[in-house]
């Protein structure tokens, strides 16, 4: 049986796995965080309830925050120069566009 060696960029990077975990956890906790923040900033709510909501927010893990996520390339896992529309780094985007793998992307003068 012949095993196929993966080409660079098709394996799952640990940074990609970590980012996917953070995105998943942030999406799950988003409704609860918004409700607690609404209670904290609402001045008509009693002070005791606002402080309890603030404590619950402080106890929640950091990875439930949406600003803990970072745009990463889905192909290579790079965290810099990521085009948000395609979720690819500029280098991977250019290679995919040259090969004609991206629908709707027309090649310009490179």
MARDO-771142 format. One record per atom (N, C-alpha, C): residue number from 1; atom name; x, y, z. Coordinates in steps of 0.05 Angstrom, whole numbers, plus 5000, padded with zeros to 4 digits. Layout:
N
+-----+-------+------+------+------+
: num : atome :   px :   py :   pz :
+-----+-------+------+------+------+
: NUM :    CA :    X :    Y :    Z :
...
+-----+-------+------+------+------+
REM end
This chain:
110
+-----+-------+------+------+------+
: num : atome :   px :   py :   pz :
+-----+-------+------+------+------+
:   1 :     N : 5017 : 4976 : 5000 :
:   1 :    CA : 5000 : 5000 : 5000 :
:   1 :     C : 5018 : 5025 : 5000 :
:   2 :     N : 5012 : 5043 : 4981 :
:   2 :    CA : 5028 : 5067 : 4978 :
:   2 :     C : 5015 : 5089 : 4994 :
:   3 :     N : 5030 : 5102 : 5011 :
:   3 :    CA : 5019 : 5125 : 5026 :
:   3 :     C : 5025 : 5150 : 5011 :
:   4 :     N : 5006 : 5167 : 5010 :
:   4 :    CA : 5009 : 5192 : 4995 :
:   4 :     C : 5021 : 5213 : 5014 :
:   5 :     N : 5042 : 5225 : 5005 :
:   5 :    CA : 5055 : 5246 : 5021 :
:   5 :     C : 5040 : 5272 : 5016 :
:   6 :     N : 5031 : 5286 : 5037 :
:   6 :    CA : 5016 : 5310 : 5033 :
:   6 :     C : 5033 : 5333 : 5023 :
:   7 :     N : 5022 : 5349 : 5006 :
:   7 :    CA : 5037 : 5372 : 4996 :
:   7 :     C : 5037 : 5394 : 5017 :
:   8 :     N : 5056 : 5412 : 5017 :
:   8 :    CA : 5057 : 5433 : 5037 :
:   8 :     C : 5031 : 5449 : 5036 :
:   9 :     N : 5019 : 5454 : 5059 :
:   9 :    CA : 4995 : 5470 : 5060 :
:   9 :     C : 4969 : 5454 : 5062 :
:  10 :     N : 4970 : 5427 : 5059 :
:  10 :    CA : 4946 : 5412 : 5061 :
:  10 :     C : 4943 : 5398 : 5088 :
:  11 :     N : 4963 : 5400 : 5105 :
:  11 :    CA : 4961 : 5388 : 5131 :
:  11 :     C : 4949 : 5408 : 5151 :
:  12 :     N : 4939 : 5399 : 5173 :
:  12 :    CA : 4927 : 5417 : 5192 :
:  12 :     C : 4948 : 5425 : 5212 :
:  13 :     N : 4952 : 5451 : 5214 :
:  13 :    CA : 4972 : 5463 : 5231 :
:  13 :     C : 4960 : 5465 : 5259 :
:  14 :     N : 4976 : 5464 : 5280 :
:  14 :    CA : 4966 : 5467 : 5307 :
:  14 :     C : 4954 : 5494 : 5312 :
:  15 :     N : 4965 : 5515 : 5298 :
:  15 :    CA : 4953 : 5541 : 5301 :
:  15 :     C : 4925 : 5543 : 5289 :
:  16 :     N : 4921 : 5529 : 5268 :
:  16 :    CA : 4894 : 5528 : 5256 :
:  16 :     C : 4875 : 5514 : 5274 :
:  17 :     N : 4884 : 5492 : 5286 :
:  17 :    CA : 4866 : 5478 : 5305 :
:  17 :     C : 4860 : 5495 : 5329 :
:  18 :     N : 4879 : 5509 : 5340 :
:  18 :    CA : 4875 : 5527 : 5363 :
:  18 :     C : 4855 : 5549 : 5355 :
:  19 :     N : 4859 : 5561 : 5332 :
:  19 :    CA : 4842 : 5583 : 5323 :
:  19 :     C : 4813 : 5573 : 5319 :
:  20 :     N : 4810 : 5549 : 5307 :
:  20 :    CA : 4783 : 5538 : 5304 :
:  20 :     C : 4770 : 5532 : 5331 :
:  21 :     N : 4785 : 5523 : 5350 :
:  21 :    CA : 4774 : 5519 : 5377 :
:  21 :     C : 4765 : 5545 : 5389 :
:  22 :     N : 4781 : 5566 : 5387 :
:  22 :    CA : 4774 : 5592 : 5398 :
:  22 :     C : 4749 : 5603 : 5384 :
:  23 :     N : 4747 : 5600 : 5358 :
:  23 :    CA : 4723 : 5610 : 5343 :
:  23 :     C : 4698 : 5595 : 5352 :
:  24 :     N : 4701 : 5569 : 5355 :
:  24 :    CA : 4678 : 5552 : 5363 :
:  24 :     C : 4668 : 5560 : 5391 :
:  25 :     N : 4687 : 5562 : 5410 :
:  25 :    CA : 4680 : 5569 : 5437 :
:  25 :     C : 4669 : 5598 : 5439 :
:  26 :     N : 4679 : 5616 : 5424 :
:  26 :    CA : 4669 : 5644 : 5424 :
:  26 :     C : 4641 : 5645 : 5413 :
:  27 :     N : 4636 : 5629 : 5392 :
:  27 :    CA : 4609 : 5628 : 5381 :
:  27 :     C : 4589 : 5616 : 5400 :
:  28 :     N : 4597 : 5596 : 5415 :
:  28 :    CA : 4579 : 5584 : 5435 :
:  28 :     C : 4572 : 5603 : 5458 :
:  29 :     N : 4592 : 5619 : 5467 :
:  29 :    CA : 4588 : 5636 : 5490 :
:  29 :     C : 4579 : 5664 : 5483 :
:  30 :     N : 4575 : 5669 : 5457 :
:  30 :    CA : 4569 : 5697 : 5449 :
:  30 :     C : 4543 : 5707 : 5461 :
:  31 :     N : 4522 : 5691 : 5461 :
:  31 :    CA : 4496 : 5700 : 5471 :
:  31 :     C : 4498 : 5706 : 5501 :
:  32 :     N : 4512 : 5688 : 5516 :
:  32 :    CA : 4514 : 5692 : 5545 :
:  32 :     C : 4530 : 5717 : 5551 :
:  33 :     N : 4552 : 5721 : 5536 :
:  33 :    CA : 4569 : 5745 : 5541 :
:  33 :     C : 4554 : 5771 : 5534 :
:  34 :     N : 4538 : 5770 : 5513 :
:  34 :    CA : 4523 : 5794 : 5506 :
:  34 :     C : 4502 : 5801 : 5527 :
:  35 :     N : 4489 : 5780 : 5537 :
:  35 :    CA : 4468 : 5784 : 5558 :
:  35 :     C : 4481 : 5795 : 5584 :
:  36 :     N : 4504 : 5784 : 5591 :
:  36 :    CA : 4518 : 5794 : 5615 :
:  36 :     C : 4527 : 5823 : 5611 :
:  37 :     N : 4538 : 5829 : 5588 :
:  37 :    CA : 4547 : 5857 : 5583 :
:  37 :     C : 4523 : 5876 : 5583 :
:  38 :     N : 4501 : 5867 : 5573 :
:  38 :    CA : 4477 : 5884 : 5573 :
:  38 :     C : 4469 : 5890 : 5602 :
:  39 :     N : 4470 : 5871 : 5619 :
:  39 :    CA : 4463 : 5875 : 5647 :
:  39 :     C : 4483 : 5894 : 5660 :
:  40 :     N : 4509 : 5890 : 5654 :
:  40 :    CA : 4530 : 5907 : 5666 :
:  40 :     C : 4527 : 5936 : 5659 :
:  41 :     N : 4521 : 5942 : 5634 :
:  41 :    CA : 4519 : 5969 : 5624 :
:  41 :     C : 4492 : 5982 : 5628 :
:  42 :     N : 4472 : 5967 : 5636 :
:  42 :    CA : 4445 : 5978 : 5639 :
:  42 :     C : 4443 : 5990 : 5667 :
:  43 :     N : 4439 : 6016 : 5668 :
:  43 :    CA : 4438 : 6031 : 5694 :
:  43 :     C : 4412 : 6027 : 5709 :
:  44 :     N : 4392 : 6016 : 5696 :
:  44 :    CA : 4366 : 6012 : 5710 :
:  44 :     C : 4366 : 5987 : 5726 :
:  45 :     N : 4385 : 5969 : 5722 :
:  45 :    CA : 4387 : 5944 : 5737 :
:  45 :     C : 4399 : 5950 : 5764 :
:  46 :     N : 4391 : 5936 : 5785 :
:  46 :    CA : 4403 : 5941 : 5812 :
:  46 :     C : 4433 : 5936 : 5812 :
:  47 :     N : 4446 : 5950 : 5829 :
:  47 :    CA : 4476 : 5949 : 5830 :
:  47 :     C : 4485 : 5920 : 5836 :
:  48 :     N : 4472 : 5907 : 5854 :
:  48 :    CA : 4480 : 5879 : 5861 :
:  48 :     C : 4480 : 5860 : 5837 :
:  49 :     N : 4459 : 5862 : 5821 :
:  49 :    CA : 4457 : 5845 : 5797 :
:  49 :     C : 4478 : 5852 : 5777 :
:  50 :     N : 4485 : 5878 : 5775 :
:  50 :    CA : 4506 : 5887 : 5756 :
:  50 :     C : 4533 : 5876 : 5765 :
:  51 :     N : 4538 : 5877 : 5791 :
:  51 :    CA : 4564 : 5867 : 5801 :
:  51 :     C : 4566 : 5837 : 5797 :
:  52 :     N : 4544 : 5822 : 5802 :
:  52 :    CA : 4544 : 5793 : 5797 :
:  52 :     C : 4549 : 5787 : 5768 :
:  53 :     N : 4537 : 5802 : 5750 :
:  53 :    CA : 4542 : 5798 : 5721 :
:  53 :     C : 4571 : 5804 : 5714 :
:  54 :     N : 4582 : 5824 : 5726 :
:  54 :    CA : 4610 : 5831 : 5721 :
:  54 :     C : 4629 : 5809 : 5731 :
:  55 :     N : 4622 : 5797 : 5753 :
:  55 :    CA : 4639 : 5775 : 5764 :
:  55 :     C : 4637 : 5750 : 5746 :
:  56 :     N : 4612 : 5745 : 5736 :
:  56 :    CA : 4609 : 5722 : 5717 :
:  56 :     C : 4626 : 5726 : 5692 :
:  57 :     N : 4626 : 5751 : 5682 :
:  57 :    CA : 4642 : 5757 : 5658 :
:  57 :     C : 4672 : 5754 : 5664 :
:  58 :     N : 4680 : 5762 : 5687 :
:  58 :    CA : 4709 : 5760 : 5694 :
:  58 :     C : 4718 : 5731 : 5698 :
:  59 :     N : 4699 : 5713 : 5706 :
:  59 :    CA : 4706 : 5685 : 5710 :
:  59 :     C : 4707 : 5669 : 5684 :
:  60 :     N : 4692 : 5679 : 5664 :
:  60 :    CA : 4691 : 5664 : 5639 :
:  60 :     C : 4719 : 5662 : 5626 :
:  61 :     N : 4726 : 5640 : 5613 :
:  61 :    CA : 4752 : 5637 : 5601 :
:  61 :     C : 4758 : 5657 : 5579 :
:  62 :     N : 4784 : 5663 : 5575 :
:  62 :    CA : 4791 : 5683 : 5555 :
:  62 :     C : 4784 : 5674 : 5527 :
:  63 :     N : 4785 : 5648 : 5522 :
:  63 :    CA : 4780 : 5639 : 5494 :
:  63 :     C : 4750 : 5641 : 5487 :
:  64 :     N : 4733 : 5651 : 5504 :
:  64 :    CA : 4705 : 5655 : 5497 :
:  64 :     C : 4701 : 5684 : 5486 :
:  65 :     N : 4723 : 5699 : 5486 :
:  65 :    CA : 4721 : 5726 : 5475 :
:  65 :     C : 4726 : 5725 : 5445 :
:  66 :     N : 4711 : 5742 : 5430 :
:  66 :    CA : 4714 : 5742 : 5401 :
:  66 :     C : 4740 : 5755 : 5393 :
:  67 :     N : 4751 : 5773 : 5409 :
:  67 :    CA : 4776 : 5786 : 5401 :
:  67 :     C : 4800 : 5769 : 5405 :
:  68 :     N : 4797 : 5745 : 5416 :
:  68 :    CA : 4819 : 5726 : 5419 :
:  68 :     C : 4825 : 5712 : 5393 :
:  69 :     N : 4806 : 5712 : 5374 :
:  69 :    CA : 4810 : 5699 : 5348 :
:  69 :     C : 4826 : 5717 : 5330 :
:  70 :     N : 4839 : 5704 : 5312 :
:  70 :    CA : 4856 : 5718 : 5293 :
:  70 :     C : 4851 : 5707 : 5265 :
:  71 :     N : 4852 : 5725 : 5245 :
:  71 :    CA : 4849 : 5716 : 5218 :
:  71 :     C : 4873 : 5699 : 5210 :
:  72 :     N : 4869 : 5675 : 5203 :
:  72 :    CA : 4891 : 5657 : 5194 :
:  72 :     C : 4884 : 5645 : 5167 :
:  73 :     N : 4905 : 5639 : 5152 :
:  73 :    CA : 4902 : 5626 : 5126 :
:  73 :     C : 4893 : 5598 : 5131 :
:  74 :     N : 4871 : 5590 : 5117 :
:  74 :    CA : 4861 : 5563 : 5120 :
:  74 :     C : 4879 : 5542 : 5107 :
:  75 :     N : 4896 : 5550 : 5090 :
:  75 :    CA : 4914 : 5531 : 5076 :
:  75 :     C : 4940 : 5527 : 5091 :
:  76 :     N : 4953 : 5549 : 5097 :
:  76 :    CA : 4980 : 5547 : 5109 :
:  76 :     C : 4981 : 5553 : 5139 :
:  77 :     N : 4961 : 5567 : 5150 :
:  77 :    CA : 4960 : 5573 : 5178 :
:  77 :     C : 4975 : 5599 : 5185 :
:  78 :     N : 4984 : 5614 : 5165 :
:  78 :    CA : 4998 : 5639 : 5170 :
:  78 :     C : 4979 : 5659 : 5181 :
:  79 :     N : 4989 : 5677 : 5198 :
:  79 :    CA : 4972 : 5697 : 5211 :
:  79 :     C : 4976 : 5725 : 5200 :
:  80 :     N : 4993 : 5728 : 5181 :
:  80 :    CA : 4998 : 5754 : 5169 :
:  80 :     C : 4990 : 5755 : 5140 :
:  81 :     N : 4983 : 5778 : 5131 :
:  81 :    CA : 4976 : 5783 : 5103 :
:  81 :     C : 4954 : 5764 : 5093 :
:  82 :     N : 4932 : 5763 : 5110 :
:  82 :    CA : 4910 : 5745 : 5103 :
:  82 :     C : 4888 : 5762 : 5090 :
:  83 :     N : 4879 : 5753 : 5067 :
:  83 :    CA : 4857 : 5767 : 5053 :
:  83 :     C : 4831 : 5756 : 5065 :
:  84 :     N : 4816 : 5773 : 5078 :
:  84 :    CA : 4793 : 5764 : 5094 :
:  84 :     C : 4770 : 5753 : 5076 :
:  85 :     N : 4768 : 5762 : 5051 :
:  85 :    CA : 4747 : 5751 : 5034 :
:  85 :     C : 4751 : 5721 : 5028 :
:  86 :     N : 4776 : 5714 : 5024 :
:  86 :    CA : 4782 : 5686 : 5016 :
:  86 :     C : 4794 : 5670 : 5039 :
:  87 :     N : 4801 : 5683 : 5061 :
:  87 :    CA : 4813 : 5669 : 5084 :
:  87 :     C : 4839 : 5655 : 5076 :
:  88 :     N : 4854 : 5668 : 5059 :
:  88 :    CA : 4879 : 5657 : 5050 :
:  88 :     C : 4901 : 5679 : 5052 :
:  89 :     N : 4926 : 5670 : 5056 :
:  89 :    CA : 4948 : 5689 : 5056 :
:  89 :     C : 4952 : 5698 : 5027 :
:  90 :     N : 4966 : 5721 : 5024 :
:  90 :    CA : 4969 : 5732 : 4998 :
:  90 :     C : 4985 : 5713 : 4979 :
:  91 :     N : 5003 : 5698 : 4990 :
:  91 :    CA : 5019 : 5680 : 4974 :
:  91 :     C : 5002 : 5656 : 4964 :
:  92 :     N : 4987 : 5644 : 4982 :
:  92 :    CA : 4969 : 5622 : 4975 :
:  92 :     C : 4947 : 5632 : 4956 :
:  93 :     N : 4937 : 5656 : 4960 :
:  93 :    CA : 4917 : 5668 : 4942 :
:  93 :     C : 4928 : 5670 : 4914 :
:  94 :     N : 4952 : 5681 : 4912 :
:  94 :    CA : 4965 : 5685 : 4886 :
:  94 :     C : 4969 : 5658 : 4871 :
:  95 :     N : 4979 : 5638 : 4886 :
:  95 :    CA : 4983 : 5612 : 4874 :
:  95 :     C : 4957 : 5599 : 4864 :
:  96 :     N : 4936 : 5602 : 4881 :
:  96 :    CA : 4910 : 5590 : 4873 :
:  96 :     C : 4898 : 5605 : 4850 :
:  97 :     N : 4902 : 5632 : 4849 :
:  97 :    CA : 4891 : 5648 : 4827 :
:  97 :     C : 4906 : 5641 : 4801 :
:  98 :     N : 4932 : 5637 : 4802 :
:  98 :    CA : 4947 : 5630 : 4778 :
:  98 :     C : 4939 : 5603 : 4767 :
:  99 :     N : 4932 : 5584 : 4785 :
:  99 :    CA : 4924 : 5558 : 4776 :
:  99 :     C : 4894 : 5557 : 4768 :
: 100 :     N : 4880 : 5579 : 4772 :
: 100 :    CA : 4852 : 5580 : 4764 :
: 100 :     C : 4834 : 5565 : 4784 :
: 101 :     N : 4842 : 5563 : 4809 :
: 101 :    CA : 4826 : 5548 : 4829 :
: 101 :     C : 4806 : 5566 : 4843 :
: 102 :     N : 4807 : 5591 : 4839 :
: 102 :    CA : 4788 : 5610 : 4853 :
: 102 :     C : 4768 : 5620 : 4832 :
: 103 :     N : 4743 : 5613 : 4836 :
: 103 :    CA : 4722 : 5622 : 4817 :
: 103 :     C : 4717 : 5652 : 4821 :
: 104 :     N : 4715 : 5666 : 4798 :
: 104 :    CA : 4709 : 5695 : 4799 :
: 104 :     C : 4734 : 5712 : 4802 :
: 105 :     N : 4757 : 5700 : 4804 :
: 105 :    CA : 4782 : 5716 : 4806 :
: 105 :     C : 4795 : 5716 : 4779 :
: 106 :     N : 4799 : 5740 : 4769 :
: 106 :    CA : 4811 : 5743 : 4742 :
: 106 :     C : 4840 : 5751 : 4746 :
: 107 :     N : 4857 : 5741 : 4730 :
: 107 :    CA : 4886 : 5746 : 4733 :
: 107 :     C : 4891 : 5774 : 4722 :
: 108 :     N : 4905 : 5790 : 4737 :
: 108 :    CA : 4914 : 5816 : 4729 :
: 108 :     C : 4944 : 5814 : 4721 :
: 109 :     N : 4956 : 5836 : 4715 :
: 109 :    CA : 4984 : 5836 : 4708 :
: 109 :     C : 5001 : 5832 : 4733 :
: 110 :     N : 5014 : 5810 : 4736 :
: 110 :    CA : 5031 : 5804 : 4760 :
: 110 :     C : 5059 : 5804 : 4751 :
+-----+-------+------+------+------+
REM end
